[in-house]
Amino acid sequence: MPAKSKAQQKAAGAALAAKRDEADMDDLFGASKGMVESMTEKELEELASTKRKRLPEKKTAKKG
């Protein structure tokens, strides 16, 4: 499953680093903290490896 925004891709990268013990869990906040607990390492790898070239900074909410 590819990331929907650059923010999601960055959060997944931070969560992946924490899951692999390459970063401290105390440094995480927001979505990345939740991702560590709810996603597998493989799922995080898929999100973090998404190419960022055509992704929006943040996903906008749909109206309606």
SERO-4910 file (N, C-alpha, C, O; in steps of 0.05 Angstrom, whole numbers):
BEGIN
 pado doro    nc1    nc2    nc3   cac1   cac2   cac3    cc1    cc2    cc3    oc1    oc2    oc3
  Met    A     17    -23      0      0      0      0     18     25      0     33     29     19
  Pro    A     17     40    -21     34     64    -22     23     87     -4     -1     88      2
  Ala    A     41    104      4     33    127     21     17    146      4     20    149    -20
  Lys    A     -2    160     17    -20    179      4     -9    208      4    -19    225    -10
  Ser    A     11    213     21     23    240     23     52    238     33     60    217     43
  Lys    A     66    260     30     94    261     39     94    259     70    113    247     81
  Ala    A     75    271     83     74    270    112     70    241    122     83    233    141
  Gln    A     53    225    108     49    197    116     75    181    111     82    164    126
  Gln    A     89    187     89    113    173     82    135    179    103    150    161    111
  Lys    A    137    204    111    157    211    132    150    198    159    169    189    172
  Ala    A    125    198    166    117    186    191    123    156    191    132    145    211
  Ala    A    118    143    169    124    115    167    154    109    169    162     89    181
  Gly    A    170    126    157    199    123    160    208    126    188    226    111    197
  Ala    A    197    145    203    205    149    231    196    125    247    210    115    265
  Ala    A    172    115    242    161     92    257    177     67    251    183     51    269
  Leu    A    186     64    226    202     41    218    229     41    233    238     21    242
  Ala    A    241     65    234    267     67    248    264     60    278    281     47    289
  Ala    A    242     69    290    237     62    318    232     32    322    241     20    341
  Lys    A    217     20    304    211     -8    306    236    -25    303    238    -46    315
  Arg    A    255    -15    287    281    -29    284    301    -22    305    324    -30    303
  Asp    A    293     -6    325    311      4    346    334     21    336    355     22    348
  Glu    A    329     34    313    349     53    303    343     82    313    360    100    310
  Ala    A    319     86    324    312    111    335    297    106    362    287     84    367
  Asp    A    296    127    378    284    124    405    254    129    403    245    148    390
  Met    A    238    111    415    209    114    415    200    140    428    179    151    420
  Asp    A    216    151    446    208    176    459    210    200    440    198    221    446
  Asp    A    224    197    418    226    219    399    202    220    380    199    239    365
  Leu    A    185    199    380    162    198    362    139    213    374    136    215    398
  Phe    A    122    224    356     97    236    365     77    234    342     84    229    319
  Gly    A     52    238    349     30    239    329     27    212    315     27    191    328
  Ala    A     23    212    289     17    189    274     38    168    275     33    144    275
  Ser    A     63    176    275     85    156    275     85    139    300     92    115    299
  Lys    A     77    150    323     75    135    348     54    113    346     58     90    355
  Gly    A     31    120    334     10    101    330     17     79    309      9     56    312
  Met    A     32     87    289     40     68    268     58     46    279     56     23    271
  Val    A     76     53    297     94     33    309     78     11    322     84    -13    320
  Glu    A     57     19    337     41     -1    352     22    -16    335     16    -39    341
  Ser    A     12     -5    313    -10    -18    298     -1    -31    272    -17    -45    260
  Met    A     23    -26    262     32    -36    236     56    -55    239     72    -52    258
  Thr    A     58    -73    220     81    -91    219    104    -77    206    101    -56    193
  Glu    A    128    -88    209    152    -77    197    149    -76    166    157    -57    153
  Lys    A    138    -97    155    134    -99    126    115    -77    116    120    -64     96
  Glu    A     93    -72    131     74    -51    123     88    -23    124     84     -7    107
  Leu    A    104    -19    145    118      6    148    138     10    125    142     32    115
  Glu    A    152    -12    118    171    -11     96    157     -2     70    168     14     55
  Glu    A    134    -13     65    119     -6     40    111     23     40    114     37     19
  Leu    A    102     34     62     95     62     63    120     80     61    119    100     46
  Ala    A    140     73     75    164     90     76    179     89     49    193    109     43
  Ser    A    176     68     33    191     66      8    176     79    -15    186     78    -38
  Thr    A    153     90    -11    138    103    -32    154    127    -43    165    143    -28
  Lys    A    154    129    -70    167    151    -83    152    177    -77    127    177    -78
  Arg    A    166    198    -70    153    223    -61    148    243    -83    136    264    -77
  Lys    A    158    238   -106    158    258   -127    130    271   -133    128    295   -135
  Arg    A    109    254   -134     83    265   -142     63    265   -119     39    269   -123
  Leu    A     73    261    -95     55    262    -71     50    290    -61     68    307    -62
  Pro    A     26    295    -52     21    321    -39     34    322    -12     40    301      0
  Glu    A     39    346     -1     51    349     26     33    335     46     42    319     62
  Lys    A      7    341     45    -13    329     63    -37    322     47    -44    335     28
  Lys    A    -50    300     55    -75    292     41    -97    310     50   -101    314     74
  Thr    A   -112    321     32   -135    338     39   -160    322     43   -164    301     30
  Ala    A   -176    330     61   -201    316     67   -221    322     45   -223    344     35
  Lys    A   -236    301     38   -257    305     18   -282    317     31   -289    309     53
  Lys    A   -294    335     17   -319    347     27   -343    332     16   -343    323     -7
  Gly    A   -363    330     33   -388    318     23   -396    294     35   -416    282     29
***
